[in-house]
Amino acid sequence: MLRIRSVGKPFTTPSLAVKGAAALARADAMGLFPERELTVTLDANTFGRLAARLGRAGIGGVVVPMLTSQTLVGESKLLEQYLDQLTEALEASPVPASEWKQLVRILGVDMLERLLGISAPSIRRYARTIRNTPDDVAGRLHWLALIVGALAGAYNEIGIRQWFDRKRVQLDGRTPSQLLMGGWKPEDPGPQRVRSLAHSLAGSPAT
């Protein structure tokens, strides 16, 4: 997973840094920000590279170029609005072609088989684009990417994998993976609770 080593302009306030880091982590979990280096600086240059990749993927529309505009320097409120719009655009944009590669690497085929409710051979075929990913599977895959992106700020890859199989008081003593079984849908109560838990823990000490 991508790690942020430092923060630079225009992410000069705590709120901007948090929102910028969250957007970057989400894009990374979706496989949209492949970097040679494992650590990056959260600054205009990094977001410029992200914007270029999102543009090629058709995500973000008019907000993407605005995120790298020099006119945003010193316009904290406006930049916050654009970051919120980018986060919403990423949430609404499943990209199975890149999400398969990233989540297979982070979670592994065996865990994805359990969490997605499909066979390992199917996962490999979808990941290699031998077959198109069905819409329902793409929806579950994207939901997992959003959860992984939320956890990335507090956990490394081993911690993320372990998180899915740890019992949680907030889930009535169940594990997140127990609420992600079979042909679930993102809008189902169980998956909603799992994602809410991931977001609540993202800014807390890892547990």
C-alpha positions in Angstrom: 0.0 0.0 0.0 1.1 3.6 -0.7 2.4 5.5 2.3 2.6 9.3 2.7 6.0 10.4 4.0 5.3 14.2 4.1 2.8 16.9 3.2 3.3 19.9 1.0 1.3 22.7 -0.7 -1.6 23.1 -1.2 -2.5 20.6 1.5 -1.5 23.0 4.2 -4.3 22.6 6.8 -5.2 19.5 8.8 -8.6 19.2 7.0 -7.0 19.4 3.5 -4.3 16.9 4.5 -6.9 14.4 5.8 -9.1 14.7 2.7 -6.2 14.6 0.3 -4.8 11.5 2.0 -8.2 9.8 2.0 -8.7 10.4 -1.7 -5.2 9.2 -2.5 -5.7 6.0 -0.4 -9.0 5.3 -2.0 -7.5 5.7 -5.5 -4.6 3.5 -4.6 -6.9 0.7 -3.2 -8.8 0.9 -6.5 -5.5 0.3 -8.4 -5.7 3.7 -10.0 -2.4 5.1 -8.6 0.4 2.6 -9.3 3.7 4.1 -8.1 7.2 2.8 -8.3 7.9 4.2 -4.9 6.0 2.9 -1.8 6.0 6.4 -0.2 5.0 9.7 -1.7 4.7 13.3 -0.7 1.1 14.6 -0.5 1.5 17.7 -2.7 0.5 19.3 -6.0 2.9 17.1 -8.0 1.5 13.9 -6.6 -2.1 15.0 -7.3 -1.0 16.0 -10.8 0.0 12.4 -11.4 -3.2 11.1 -9.8 -5.3 13.5 -12.0 -3.6 12.3 -15.1 -4.4 8.7 -14.3 -8.0 9.4 -13.3 -8.5 11.4 -16.5 -7.4 8.3 -18.5 -9.8 6.2 -16.6 -12.7 8.6 -17.2 -13.2 9.4 -13.5 -13.7 12.8 -11.9 -14.8 14.8 -14.9 -14.2 18.5 -14.7 -13.1 18.4 -11.0 -9.8 16.5 -11.9 -8.0 19.3 -13.7 -9.2 21.8 -11.1 -7.4 19.8 -8.4 -4.1 20.7 -9.9 -4.9 24.3 -10.8 -2.4 26.8 -9.4 -5.4 29.0 -8.7 -6.3 26.7 -5.8 -3.2 27.7 -3.8 -4.6 29.6 -0.8 -8.2 28.6 -1.7 -8.6 26.1 1.1 -12.4 26.0 1.1 -12.6 25.6 -2.7 -10.0 22.8 -2.6 -11.9 21.0 0.1 -15.0 21.1 -2.1 -13.1 19.6 -5.0 -11.6 16.9 -2.8 -15.1 16.0 -1.6 -16.3 15.8 -5.2 -13.4 13.6 -6.2 -14.0 11.2 -3.3 -17.7 10.9 -4.4 -16.6 10.3 -8.0 -14.3 7.5 -6.9 -17.0 5.9 -4.8 -19.4 5.9 -7.7 -16.9 4.5 -10.2 -16.1 0.7 -10.0 -13.1 -0.2 -12.1 -12.8 -3.9 -11.9 -9.8 -4.1 -14.3 -7.6 -2.3 -11.9 -9.3 -3.3 -8.6 -8.8 -7.0 -9.3 -5.0 -6.6 -9.6 -4.7 -4.5 -6.4 -7.0 -6.5 -4.2 -5.6 -9.9 -5.4 -2.2 -8.5 -4.3 -3.4 -7.2 -1.0 -6.0 -9.7 0.1 -5.1 -12.8 -2.0 -7.3 -15.1 -4.0 -8.3 -17.3 -1.0 -9.7 -14.3 1.0 -11.4 -12.8 -2.0 -13.0 -16.1 -2.7 -14.6 -16.0 0.8 -15.5 -12.3 0.7 -16.9 -12.1 -2.8 -18.7 -15.5 -2.8 -17.2 -16.7 -6.1 -14.7 -19.4 -7.0 -10.9 -18.9 -7.2 -10.9 -19.9 -10.9 -13.5 -17.2 -11.6 -11.4 -14.6 -9.7 -8.3 -15.5 -11.8 -10.3 -15.3 -15.1 -11.8 -11.9 -14.1 -8.4 -10.6 -12.9 -6.8 -11.6 -16.2 -9.7 -10.0 -18.1 -10.3 -13.4 -19.8 -13.9 -12.9 -18.9 -15.8 -9.7 -18.1 -16.6 -9.1 -14.5 -20.4 -9.3 -13.9 -22.0 -6.2 -12.5 -22.9 -7.7 -9.2 -19.4 -9.0 -8.6 -17.9 -5.7 -9.7 -20.1 -4.0 -7.1 -18.9 -6.2 -4.3 -15.3 -5.9 -5.5 -15.5 -2.1 -5.5 -17.0 -2.1 -2.0 -14.1 -4.1 -0.8 -11.7 -1.6 -2.4 -13.4 1.2 -0.6 -13.1 -0.6 2.7 -9.4 -1.4 2.1 -8.8 2.3 1.1 -10.4 3.4 4.4 -8.2 1.0 6.4 -5.0 1.9 4.6 -4.2 4.9 6.8 -4.1 2.8 9.9 -3.0 -0.7 8.8 -0.3 -2.3 6.6 -1.3 -5.1 4.2 -1.0 -7.8 6.9 -3.1 -5.8 9.3 -5.8 -5.2 6.7 -6.0 -9.0 6.0 -6.2 -9.8 9.7 -8.8 -7.1 10.2 -11.4 -9.0 8.2 -11.2 -12.0 10.5 -11.1 -10.4 13.9 -14.3 -10.4 16.0 -15.7 -6.9 16.7 -17.9 -5.7 19.5 -19.4 -3.2 17.0 -20.5 -6.2 14.9 -22.1 -8.0 17.8 -19.1 -10.2 18.3 -18.8 -11.2 14.6 -16.0 -10.7 12.2 -16.2 -8.4 9.2 -15.8 -11.4 6.9 -18.9 -13.1 8.5 -21.0 -10.1 7.3 -19.5 -10.4 3.8 -20.7 -13.9 2.8 -22.5 -15.2 -0.3 -24.0 -12.9 -2.9 -24.2 -9.8 -0.7 -25.0 -6.4 -2.0 -23.2 -3.2 -0.9 -26.5 -1.7 0.2 -27.2 -4.6 2.5 -27.1 -3.9 6.3 -24.1 -6.1 7.0 -21.7 -4.7 4.3 -22.9 -1.2 5.4 -21.9 -1.9 9.0 -18.5 -3.3 7.9 -17.7 -0.2 5.9 -18.8 2.1 8.7 -16.6 0.3 11.1 -13.6 0.6 8.7 -14.1 4.3 8.5 -14.5 4.7 12.2 -11.2 2.9 12.8 -9.3 4.6 10.1 -8.2 7.5 12.2 -7.8 5.4 15.4 -4.9 3.4 16.7 -4.9 0.0 14.9 -6.8 -2.7 16.7 
